[in-house]
Amino acid sequence: MNIKMDDLLEYFQLSGAPSAVSPRFNVAPSQEVAAVRVEGTERRLALLRWGLIPHWADDPKIGYKMINARGETVHKLPSFRTAFRKRRCIIPAGGFFEWLKKGKEKQPFYIFRQDGAPLALAGLWERWHSEEEGRDVESCAIITTAANTLVGRLHNRMPVILEPDDFKLWLDPQEESPEKLSTLLRPAEENVLAMYPVSKYVNKAQNEGAQCIEPVTEKG
């Protein structure tokens, strides 16, 4: 999440955020991500582990397989359906990466909003209790949908990107209708996003910093 905190608070109308939140440019599964959710009557920012661990799971390693949830089936699958009804969140991001296959190589691209606003990725969160550690682990997954034309040049799927008018419905803890909520799980409009190629520096999860999103000249 490479977004200024003041912009984040304003865009999502947040009441507060944990002090530990710092800019990130290359987040990998199992690492913490910032997420907007309703606590009581307020929208607040929380830090959640990326990779949803269902509350009934025996092993937290299942989270490595639960980084994404397909919008078409999220309301049906046992791993996600309860969270879809009761524990929805928004994962803010400056942008996301996708890769274009070129023979044996893959060229990374950075995808972001043309208007410079944060991306609001539709997500779910869960709370799982670790008996071994004696504590609760809160985790999340990002919901995906079919790609729009722009992202479809690289991949057939993309994250669900919510618009500000969608936030109230998506975060409403009283709303549990799959039919109503599913209307938000759509590809981004064609004029919303832009993208450019970036260095393969981003391909290593341990690499961090603004270098991850610096544009480069696409070869070939």
NORKAVEN-V622686 format. One line per field, one symbol per residue. phi: phi as a letter, one per 40 degrees, with the letter a starting at -180 (. if undefined). psi: psi as a letter, one per 40 degrees, with the letter a starting at -180 (. if undefined). A space follows every 50 residues. Layout:
phi=???
psi=???
This chain:
phi=.cbccccccccbfccaaccccbcbbacbdgccbcacacbgbbcbcbbbcc hcbdccccbccddccbcbbcccbccbcdcbcccccbbcabbcacaababb cbgcbbccbbbacccgcccbccabbabbcccccgacbbbabccbaccccc cccbacbaccbccdccdccccccccbcdcccccccbccccccbbaacbcc dccccccahcdcbccbcccg
psi=ggihdddddddefieiiieehihieghiieihiihhihhbeihihihihh ghhideidheedddefdihhddededhddddddddegiihhiidaiiihh hgbeihhiihhihdeeiiighhiiiihhhhddefiihhiiihhiaiiadd deddieiiihhiideeddddeheehehddddeeegiiiidediiiiiiie dedhdehiieddehiihhh.
